[in-house]
């Protein structure tokens, strides 16, 4: 058992679920300022052909905080399939 797993077991004993979000290109002020070809090319590579909105990400975080009582120890990708 590695250190990560030991720490997670400690969290579980206090009914704390732990997940990590892997967030892809997101439509933010930062990305709007970068109006270059690399962002456009990256969006073209995303299967659904669009950036995530901040609402897309917020909705998933709300689900994890409010409604999730089982999913834990996961890396959850919010990337549009990227």
Secondary structure in CASP SS format (residue, H / E / C, confidence):
PFRMAT SS
TARGET T0000
AUTHOR 0000-0000-0000
METHOD secondary structure of the structure
MODEL  1
X C 1.00
X C 1.00
X H 1.00
X H 1.00
X H 1.00
X H 1.00
X H 1.00
X H 1.00
X H 1.00
X H 1.00
X H 1.00
X H 1.00
X C 1.00
X C 1.00
X C 1.00
X C 1.00
X C 1.00
X C 1.00
X E 1.00
X E 1.00
X E 1.00
X E 1.00
X E 1.00
X C 1.00
X C 1.00
X E 1.00
X C 1.00
X C 1.00
X H 1.00
X H 1.00
X H 1.00
X H 1.00
X H 1.00
X C 1.00
X C 1.00
X C 1.00
X H 1.00
X H 1.00
X H 1.00
X H 1.00
X H 1.00
X H 1.00
X H 1.00
X H 1.00
X H 1.00
X C 1.00
X C 1.00
X C 1.00
X C 1.00
X C 1.00
X C 1.00
X E 1.00
X C 1.00
X H 1.00
X H 1.00
X H 1.00
X H 1.00
X H 1.00
X H 1.00
X H 1.00
X H 1.00
X H 1.00
X H 1.00
X H 1.00
X H 1.00
X H 1.00
X H 1.00
X C 1.00
X C 1.00
X C 1.00
X C 1.00
X C 1.00
X C 1.00
X E 1.00
X E 1.00
X E 1.00
X E 1.00
X E 1.00
X C 1.00
X C 1.00
X C 1.00
X C 1.00
END
